[in-house]
């Protein structure tokens, strides 16, 4: 297996050793050449910790990018598909700002 894009919970469960992570998922994680995580996952974890729905992640919430890097993972590029074109959020914001 070459690359895998992790779901927020899959990555978090791998950090906390949660038993909900299946043997198949563990195999996939350990055999992937490249592991990607969406930048939205950092936001999702932070928000859930903030509102008290994910207390077990509180101790590492400030170090999530660092932890991903230490694991050899990468932050996936965030692109937006609009009207048949793929664009980064920053370029869409720039275009919107120019039109004001």
N, C-alpha and C positions, 0 to 999 in steps of 0.2 A: 504494500500500500504506500502510495507516495505522499499525499497530503490529506489532511482532515480539518474541517472547520467545526470547532466544538460549540455546542450549545452551552449557554451560561451555566445551567445546573450541572452538566457533565463535567465542566472544568472545576466548578466549585466543589463538587463531590469528590473529584480526584484530589483536591487539596485537603479536604477534611477526612478522607478515608471512609466516606459514607458507604454503607452496605447496599445502597440502591444502585450503585454503579455495577453493571453486570460484568461477568467475566469476558463477554464478547467486547464490551466497551473498553475494558482494561487492555485486552489484547490489541485492539485497534489503536489505542493511545500509545502503547509501548512499541508498536511496530510501524508507526507513521514516520516518514522521513521529515515531514514538516507538519507542525500543528499550528493552526490559525485560530484566533479568537476575535470576534467582532468587538470593536471599540464600544459598542452599545452594551456589551456585557459588564464593563466597568461601571457604567451608569446604573444598570439594573441592580447590580449587587449593592452599590452605594445607596440607592434609594431604599432597597429592602432593609438594609441595615439601619438606615436613618429612621424608618417607621417601625422598627422593632420586629420585622417579619423574618429576619435572617441573622439572629444574634451570633450564631457560630462563625459567621464570616467577619464579625466586628474587629477581631484582633488583627486581621490582615488587610482590611479594606484600604488602608492608606498605602499599602505596598503592592497592590495588584499588578501594575505594569512591571515592577521589578521582579516579582515572583514569576510571571510569565516568561520574562527574559531569562531568568535563572534556569527555568525548565527547558529552555531552548525553543520556546514558542515564539510566534510572531503575531502582531496585531494585523488583522486583515484590513485591506483597503476598504474604505466605505465609499461606495459609489451609488449614485441615484440615477434611476432610469426614468427619463422624462421625454415624452413625445418622440420616442424612437432613438434618443441619444443618451449615451451614458456620460455622466459628469460627476465630478467630486462635489461635495457640499460647498466647499469654499469657492469654487468657480461659479456655482449657481448663486451664491450670496453676492459675489462680486458683480455678476450680471444684473441682479436685482438692484443693487446699490447704484449702478451706473444709470439705470432707467428712472431713478427718482429725480 
